[in-house]
Amino acid sequence: MTGLVAALLLLTALSGLLVVLARDPRRQVFALSGNGLVLGLLFLALQAPDVALSEIAVGTAITPLLFLATLAAIAMDRAKR
């Protein structure tokens, strides 16, 4: 195992821990996005570029945007009440 892969595995564990320990939902979404980016880099280092691109697109961009849109809709609904 190379040093780069070991460092990315450690970063993956740390970013996953940040997702779990974050209390504010917006911070959780941003931590989830960072976790997706680190996972994409890990897949790229493991020579799986197709999986890396999919993870970066879905895990870093699409899923966090959907979560942020949901949080905004919940906030607007609460403001109406």
N, C-alpha and C positions, 0 to 999 in steps of 0.2 A: 504494500500500500504506500503510495507516495505521500509526501508531506502535504501537497495540495488537497488531496482527497481527505486526508485526516483532518485538516483544518476546516474543510467544508462540512464534514460530518459533525464536527464540534459546533460550527456555526448553525447547522440545522437543528441540533439539539437545543442550543441557546435560543434560537428564534422561536422554536416550538414552545419552549418554556415561557417566553415572553407572551405568546398568544394566550396561554393558559392563565398566567398570573395577572394579565391586564384586567382591570375592573370596568373601565369605561368602554362601552361598545365601539365607539369610534377608534379608540386606541387598539382594540382587538382587531378591527378591520385592517388598520395600517400594519399591525404586527403580522397579520395573516398574509398581507401582500408582501411584506419583507421575507416571510417564510417561503412563499412561493418563488421569490426571486433567488433565494439561497438554494432551494431545491433545484431550480432550473440550472443554476451554475454547477451544482453537484452532478446532475445528469450530463451536462456538457463535459465535465471533467472525466466522467465515466464512459465517454465516447458513445453517448446516446443522443445525438443532436435532434432527432425527431421528437423524442420524449421531452427534451429540454425546451424546445420551441412550444410544444403543447402546454407544458407546465407554466412557462412564462406568460403565454397568452391567457390561459384559464386561471391559473393560481395567482398571477400578479395583477391582471387587469380586469377580466370579466367578472369573476366571483366577488372581489372587493367592491366593484362598482355596483353590482346588484345588492350587496349588503348595505352600501351607503344610500342607495335609492330607497331601500326598505326602511332604514332608519329615518330618512327625511320624510317619508310618507307617514310613519308613526308619529313623528314630531308634529307634522301638520294636522294630523287627526286629533292629537291631544290639544293643540292650540285652538281648534274649532270648538271643543267641548268646554 
